Structures are given as C-alpha cells and as structure tokens.
Amino acid sequence: MTKSEPDPALLALFERIDRACGLGCDGYKQSCLRRRLAVRMRACGVSTYDEYAAVLDEDATEYGRLLEAITINVTKFYRNAETWGVLRDKVLPELWEARDGRVRCWSAGCASGEEPYTLSILLLDLARSSGTSADNARIDATDLDGAVLARAREALYRPTAFDEMPATLTKRYVTGSDSRTVVPEVKSLVRFQRHAVLRDPAPAPPSDLILCRHVVIYFDRPTQEQLFQRFVDALVPGGYLVLGKVETLVGDVRTQLVIEDTRERVYRRP
Ligand SMILES: C[S@@+](CC[C@H](N)C(=O)[O-])C[C@H]1O[C@@H](n2cnc3c(N)ncnc32)[C@H](O)[C@@H]1O
C-alpha cells in the first residue's frame, strides 16, 4: 500500500491517533510508521487495524505505549559536541550581545531535557564569563510525548548522560553521583511544554534561536518543507535555526535563510 492507495482502516486509525496525541501520522515516513505500529499490534495480540483501534478504545494507556514505539527519545547532554561548539563560540555570544542577554530559544523535540538543559548551561556560562546575568534568557522546550517531558522535569540522569559534556561544565552545573541532576539555575531558564510540532503554533513570542535536531528525519519531504517554513516564520530577523549534523534543509525555505555553518547546519534568517 502507498499513500496513493490508502487502506481505509489504517486511515481511520491514523485519524484516531492524531485526535488523541496530535502526532500528525500523515506527515511521517509511512514505512517506518507502519513498522512501529505493527510492533504494538503484535504486543497487543491483534492482527488488524480495526482490532487495534478497539484496543485503544478500551485502554487509553496504550496511546502512551504507541507513542513511545513511534517516537525515538534517544538523547544526551552535549550530543554532537561540534554543533554545541558552534553554538558556544559563535551563535550564543553573538545573540547575547545583540539582545543584551534577552535571548529567547526554542528546543523543538526536546525529549527528556538533555538538549534544553545543555543550552541553559551554555547561556549561564556565557553570563558568568561576561559578568552579566542570565535572568532574562528563556528556553521553551517542547515535545509531543508527555512521558519524556515528565522525565525532563524530574531531571534525574545516569552519569553516562554527561559523557560528551566538557568536564568543566559538568563540574560547574551538575550535581550528584549515581543519579545526577542539573543545578537549580539551569532548570530555572527552561519551560517544558507539551507541543505537537506539526500541529501546534510555535511558542510566542518569536525565537532568537530554534534548535531542532533528530526530529525532522522521521517526517516525509512535504512535511519537512512545511515544518521548516514554520520555523522560519517563528524566528525573529537575525535569528538562528540549528538542525545539527543529521537533518538537511529542503524546499523553498532555503532561499529565505543564509547558511552560517555547513557541517553543523546552522542557518540565519536575514
Ligand atoms: C531523538 S529525540 C531528539 C532529542 C533531541 N532534540 C536531540 O537531538 O538529542 C526526538 C524527539 O522528537 C519528539 N517528536 C517526534 N515527533 C514529534 C511531533 N510530531 N511533535 C513534537 N515532538 C515530536 C519525540 O517525542 C522525541 O522526544
């Protein structure tokens, strides 16, 4: 079956899932989505889409297990250190100076919080080294999955979650031994919010920096193009979009952004 020959039972199931979770099933790469759906169907002992719909009707907690199977939540502090290097050495100092510390960031698809907390650590460190305060900086951290957001708010991590982070930063901003957490100042800059990136409006007001990494790869090309346009519209002039190593900017939106770092896929709205 392709997108041009839709199975009505599958379409009805997608609609049900979209209504309940805001996933936007139609925008995902279909083969991948159907593989993950099949995993949950097998786990529930059903073999048709209608039967699985009945399972969802009977047990709403199955939506959570389905979301977990569909969305990949893997993340780390300082994941892909080179990308953070560009943020630390170029993007954040420039924004900090231009906005006088009133930097507004959006981590879209933040999973369990490692990405927005890393950003917060870099902003705090910038404030520390420039003798200013980070009180006016803010990070909106959003994700579709309520279970990962609960873990993000709790902010308890295994020591290995910090493997990629420079030791000086871990020493300054992380506490605990077996189970570690970030210091309260790091948490204070971040606001977590449940948000379906293909459906919900961007956090207001517009952002100086949007970080969206390891999220867009799961969407089909037309959906990627629409999402990139939403990101551009959600940036202030002079604001940055950071996609990192994996995602590539596609579509007309490329004419609306200037590339600032090719390897780390850092773009700027003129
Ligand atoms: C692999 S994690 C990326 C975490 C972090 N950005 C990083 O690069 O380490 C992908 C996240 O995107 C979220 N996600 C997937 N589809 C989404 C959607 N439609 N709306 C919002 N978040 C979504 C998942 O729940 C998951 O937490």
The ligand as an ORCA input file, in Angstrom:
! r2SCAN-3c Opt
* xyz 0 1
  C      15.507     11.584     19.031
  S      14.624     12.705     20.056
  C      15.613     14.170     19.834
  C      16.024     14.816     21.137
  C      16.975     15.987     20.990
  N      16.423     17.006     20.121
  C      18.317     15.528     20.492
  O      18.665     15.775     19.332
  O      19.051     14.892     21.258
  C      13.171     13.064     19.062
  C      12.050     13.680     19.859
  O      11.097     14.229     18.954
  C       9.805     14.061     19.505
  N       8.789     14.116     18.441
  C       8.570     13.227     17.443
  N       7.511     13.602     16.702
  C       7.055     14.764     17.237
  C       5.981     15.649     16.930
  N       5.168     15.414     15.889
  N       5.795     16.754     17.710
  C       6.635     17.007     18.746
  N       7.653     16.205     19.109
  C       7.865     15.097     18.359
  C       9.875     12.686     20.163
  O       8.877     12.530     21.161
  C      11.315     12.662     20.717
  O      11.356     13.008     22.071
*
